[in-house]
Amino acid sequence: MAMAVLAVMLILTLAAAVFVTGRLYRNAHQWTLHTYQVREQILQLVGRFQLAEMGARSYGLTGRDVAFQQYWRNIAAVETDTETLAGLVTDNPPQVAAAKQLQAAIGARRTQFERILGDYRAHGAAAAHADVIALVSEPTKPVREIADAMLDREAALLEQREKAGDRNEQHVTIAATIALVGCLALLLAALVNSGFERRRRRRGELELERNALRICNRRCRRPIVPARHCAACRRWRNCCRTAATSTKPST
């Protein structure tokens, strides 16, 4: 009984350890994938923003309708990407603040782009050319700088989460190994205990057999013949019956 209780407690403990470590590993893996998603979203947003800027500048210099349409298509995608990015970083307050700054910088830059488009249509190519020159002459690129800072923070988070995932993977492996060894130990203990119980039961049966033969000898006044040596039937009751028959006087 004590061994059964111990076995149940060991199995429950090992199961809980495997469950907890496995859950930690899954959580770390999910957060790692989330970091990759954020990085991909930032890169996609920056790429489409650059395409929108190229479309605005191209239209300001050439006046081609293809560039005009390219700008509006890409700037609409940038707006969608900005909203998606803001939803992905809600778990990280610094990134939430950075996403708001990025959205404001994109809005300011968009005002410049659309000024180029409007000036070309309203005032001609010369005014649009001046706007393009002013745009490219700016020493800073706030959208790119904010995006790079966000990517750096995500890179640091990715490194931390990958290390945590590796540690949790090792813990899962250790817990699974301990569980396997524990199960094998329980199986071995059960086999050994079963062998002990079988031998003890056999000894008890032999002791009962010897006692029965001793009683039979007293009643029949015949030497004890162990059941396993009885040539007639190998059972002490038949030995007793044979002994009793042999002691009856002949008529």
C-alpha atoms as one frame of an Amber mdcrd trajectory, in Angstrom:
protein
   0.000   0.000   0.000   2.767   2.405   0.915   4.542   1.679  -2.358   1.337
   2.310  -4.312   0.813   5.661  -2.586   4.437   6.591  -3.221   4.105   5.617
  -6.875   0.963   7.734  -7.311   2.625  10.744  -5.663   5.708  10.368  -7.849
   3.652  10.087 -11.029   1.570  13.155 -10.129   4.696  15.171  -9.293   6.402
  14.233 -12.524   3.269  14.960 -14.539   2.945  18.406 -12.928   6.613  19.174
 -13.594   6.335  18.168 -17.247   3.119  20.179 -17.645   4.556  23.353 -16.092
   7.834  23.243 -17.997   6.028  22.447 -21.239   3.703  25.385 -20.742   6.630
  27.733 -20.081   8.325  26.492 -23.242   5.180  27.068 -25.330   4.760  30.582
 -23.920   8.388  31.473 -24.660   8.017  30.100 -28.187   4.848  32.133 -28.765
   6.518  35.338 -27.544   9.463  34.663 -29.856   7.102  34.322 -32.815   5.345
  37.516 -31.701   8.674  39.394 -31.770   9.323  38.183 -35.307   5.852  39.372
 -36.329   6.504  42.851 -34.899   9.853  43.100 -36.681   8.308  41.982 -39.958
   5.506  44.533 -39.580   7.966  47.368 -38.931  10.067  46.447 -41.958   6.975
  46.174 -44.155   5.735  49.566 -42.990   9.095  51.239 -43.665   9.325  49.638
 -47.111   5.870  50.841 -48.155   6.555  54.278 -46.714   9.680  54.537 -48.863
   7.656  53.518 -51.919   5.100  56.224 -51.104   7.903  58.803 -50.803   9.368
  57.696 -54.116   5.946  58.039 -55.742   5.477  61.580 -54.409   8.959  62.662
 -55.440   8.595  61.076 -58.866   5.304  62.834 -59.466   6.776  66.158 -58.320
   9.616  65.804 -60.821   7.812  64.219 -63.777   4.087  64.701 -63.276   3.326
  61.132 -64.362  -0.032  59.752 -63.344   1.537  56.352 -62.660   3.632  57.880
 -59.859   0.562  59.704 -58.540  -1.411  56.467 -58.300   1.571  54.644 -56.817
   1.776  57.181 -54.034  -1.869  56.878 -53.006  -1.771  53.093 -53.148   1.311
  52.880 -50.936   0.288  55.562 -48.452  -3.014  53.732 -47.873  -1.019  50.550
 -47.160   1.186  52.528 -44.748  -1.877  53.637 -42.801  -3.046  50.036 -42.504
   0.416  48.854 -41.433   0.614  51.594 -38.790  -2.663  50.480 -37.210  -1.583
  46.827 -37.315   1.738  47.658 -35.677   0.022  49.611 -32.912  -2.105  46.533
 -32.166   0.899  44.202 -32.055   2.934  46.203 -29.513   0.207  46.748 -26.905
   2.081  44.418 -24.500   5.172  46.667 -24.491   4.722  50.256 -23.157   7.977
  51.634 -24.698   6.962  50.261 -28.075   3.456  51.680 -27.673   4.935  55.152
 -27.172   7.285  54.615 -30.122   4.382  53.516 -32.332   2.551  56.765 -31.532
   5.676  58.773 -32.373   6.015  56.827 -35.619   2.415  57.534 -36.532   2.916
  61.263 -35.873   6.121  61.313 -37.949   4.379  59.546 -40.824   1.548  62.079
 -40.628   3.985  65.007 -40.799   5.860  63.451 -43.686   2.631  62.712 -45.501
   1.732  66.391 -45.324   4.966  67.184 -47.189   4.291  64.519 -49.799   0.823
  65.744 -50.527   2.053  69.333 -50.702   4.273  68.235 -53.582   1.309  66.637
 -55.335  -0.914  69.648 -54.737   1.683  72.205 -55.828   2.340  70.339 -59.074
  -1.359  70.364 -59.917  -2.012  73.910 -58.705   1.219  75.809 -59.408   3.111
  73.725 -61.913   6.332  71.771 -62.065   8.593  74.549 -60.706   6.789  74.736
 -57.385   6.727  70.946 -57.104  10.462  70.779 -57.882  11.172  73.242 -55.069
   9.128  71.110 -52.665  11.048  67.957 -53.680  14.383  69.705 -53.155  13.288
  70.872 -49.710  12.171  67.342 -48.863  15.411  65.617 -49.810  17.512  68.353
 -48.188  16.203  67.670 -44.709  19.057  66.320 -42.529  16.906  63.928 -40.504
  14.581  61.109 -41.423  12.342  60.773 -38.346  10.303  57.847 -39.655  13.383
  55.756 -40.356  15.024  56.701 -37.048  11.975  55.781 -34.974  11.564  52.525
 -36.884  15.226  51.639 -36.328  14.869  52.291 -32.596  11.824  50.007 -32.483
  13.740  47.314 -34.362  16.618  47.568 -31.875  14.251  47.083 -28.931  12.637
  44.100 -30.637  16.082  42.617 -31.314  16.932  42.851 -27.606  13.581  41.252
 -26.700  14.146  38.527 -29.265  17.503  37.642 -27.746  16.013  37.458 -24.247
  13.072  35.351 -25.376  15.216  32.955 -27.375  17.432  32.402 -24.328  14.351
  31.828 -22.173  13.041  29.385 -24.774  16.325  27.484 -24.774  16.302  27.252
 -20.974  12.705  26.049 -20.940  13.506  23.498 -23.632  16.304  22.137 -21.452
  13.937  22.020 -18.486  11.372  20.106 -20.538  14.048  17.628 -21.593  15.233
  17.159 -18.012  11.686  16.755 -16.711  10.849  14.234 -19.423  14.034  12.303
 -18.673  13.280  12.233 -14.950   9.729  11.111 -15.710  11.007   8.286 -17.906
  13.551   7.177 -15.307  10.912   7.390 -12.588   8.473   5.253 -14.573  11.158
   2.667 -15.261  12.096   2.658 -11.572   8.450   2.135 -10.609   8.153  -0.693
 -13.125  11.301  -2.341 -11.790  10.106  -1.927  -8.204   6.758  -3.469  -9.133
   8.474  -6.443 -10.748  10.762  -6.961  -7.746   7.869  -6.636  -5.326   5.827
  -9.077  -7.402   8.693 -11.589  -7.218   8.958 -11.183  -3.437   5.217 -11.616
  -3.023   5.218 -14.718  -5.222   8.062 -16.308  -3.258   6.456 -15.431   0.054
   3.148 -16.908  -1.056   4.956 -20.033  -2.213   6.705 -20.366   1.129   3.359
 -20.009   2.879   1.809 -22.680   0.719   4.723 -25.039   1.405   4.419 -24.378
   5.132   0.695 -25.172   5.024   1.461 -28.314   3.075   4.039 -29.491   5.615
   1.633 -28.803   8.477  -1.108 -30.756   6.713   1.210 -33.694   6.115   2.259
 -33.601   9.756  -1.380 -33.790  10.847  -1.981 -36.575   8.333   0.931 -38.549
   9.754  -0.411 -38.289  13.260  -3.807 -39.603  12.210  -2.644 -42.316   9.833
   0.521 -43.272  11.691   2.471 -43.321   8.476   5.735 -41.523   7.740   5.318
 -38.090   6.162   5.448 -38.179   2.393   5.775 -34.653   0.938   3.237 -33.971
  -1.788   5.862 -33.106  -4.342   7.452 -36.582  -3.865   4.238 -38.576  -3.971
   4.420 -40.924  -6.968   0.680 -41.610  -6.956  -0.936 -38.164  -7.228   1.410
 -35.448  -5.863  -1.270 -34.137  -3.522  -1.212 -34.599   0.212  -4.909 -35.446
   0.451  -4.444 -38.459  -1.806  -1.328 -39.396   0.178  -3.406 -39.261   3.304
  -6.123 -41.384   1.718  -3.543 -43.939   0.533  -2.003 -44.086   3.975  -5.385
 -44.521   5.637  -6.305 -47.364   3.282  -3.046 -49.184   3.928  -3.604 -49.184
   7.662  -6.992 -50.977   7.515  -6.851 -54.709   8.592  -7.396 -57.166   5.785
 -10.498 -59.385   5.941
